[in-house]
Every structure is written in structure tokens, then in C-alpha cells.
Amino acid sequence: MGWDGDDLAGSMEDAAERQQSLIDERQASSAKTREQRVRNSELESLRMSKSRVLGQLQNAVNPVHRAMLERALKSIEEKLSG
């Protein structure tokens, strides 16, 4: 069975559409992965900040300094939960 021009053109067009669809999926996946990496980095930074603030809070004796650290801790916890 031979190929006629219309069948060949249709097959080539289908192949091009499939290839473009795969490219689009990879780009979407790559963007999602970048977004996930950025978000994970932000979360890790917040966790480290929380740990540092908690350590400082344990040693803080000045009431004004303690209040500032407590506000910072509250802000970090809100960001982590959101």
C-alpha cells in the first residue's frame, strides 16, 4: 500500500502536533519544577530563620528585644502556614 500526498501531509502534520505537544508539556513541567524549587528554598529559609529566632528568644532578657523576636517568630510562622 503506497502513500498518497494527502496521507503523507496529514501524517507529518500529526507528528508535528505531537512533537509540539511534548515540547509544551516539558516547558510546563520545567516551569513547575522551577517554581517548586523556589518555594522549597523559601520554606527552608523560613525554617532556618525560625530556628535562629527561637534560639535568640531563649537567651533574650530585654523585654523590648523579646517582643521584637516574638513578632518576628509570629511573622515567620504565618508565612510557613500560608
C-alpha atoms as one frame of an Amber mdcrd trajectory, in Angstrom:
protein
   0.000   0.000   0.000   1.528   3.297  -1.035   1.322   6.763   0.385  -0.509
   9.480  -1.401   0.332  13.130  -0.896  -2.617  13.871   1.403  -1.876  10.938
   3.726   1.776  11.916   3.955   0.959  15.574   4.645  -1.601  14.561   7.283
   0.875  12.222   8.971   3.558  14.885   9.003   1.137  17.403  10.470   0.074
  14.926  13.186   3.711  14.230  14.028   4.461  17.956  14.254   1.470  18.485
  16.554   2.564  15.608  18.814   6.094  16.984  18.940   4.841  20.474  19.819
   2.583  18.993  22.486   5.559  17.214  24.055   7.603  20.423  23.968   4.751
  22.326  25.635   4.438  19.661  28.348   8.182  19.752  29.057   8.173  23.536
  29.330   5.198  23.477  31.690   6.877  20.769  33.762  10.138  22.698  33.829
   8.400  25.884  34.947   6.559  23.960  37.647   9.792  22.403  38.813  11.461
  25.834  38.985   8.528  27.182  40.969   8.732  24.209  43.326  12.466  24.723
  43.819  11.944  28.406  44.578   9.137  27.620  47.026  11.179  24.883  48.713
  14.104  27.282  49.033  11.841  29.915  50.594  10.424  27.370  53.053  13.891
  26.196  54.053  14.975  29.793  54.591  11.929  30.423  56.784  12.627  27.269
  58.823  16.209  28.355  59.397  15.066  31.843  60.405  12.547  30.351  62.808
  15.236  28.205  64.387  17.555  31.188  64.755  14.810  33.378  66.264  13.817
  30.638  68.713  17.433  30.352  69.850  17.698  34.085  70.328  14.383  34.160
  72.147  15.620  31.599  74.677  18.555  33.867  75.553  16.826  37.241  75.338
  16.305  39.051  78.629  15.469  42.563  77.441  11.642  42.849  77.198  11.794
  45.047  74.100  14.130  42.612  72.355  11.928  39.658  73.374   8.837  41.423
  71.979  10.634  42.055  68.681  11.691  38.409  68.455   8.164  37.232  69.261
   6.765  39.414  66.463   9.388  38.034  64.095   8.518  34.483  65.122   4.815
  35.119  64.582   5.503  36.535  61.135   7.656  33.548  60.170   5.039  31.081
  61.397   2.333  32.864  59.384   4.461  32.636  56.256   5.151  28.954  56.866
   1.477  28.160  57.308   0.374  30.208  54.303
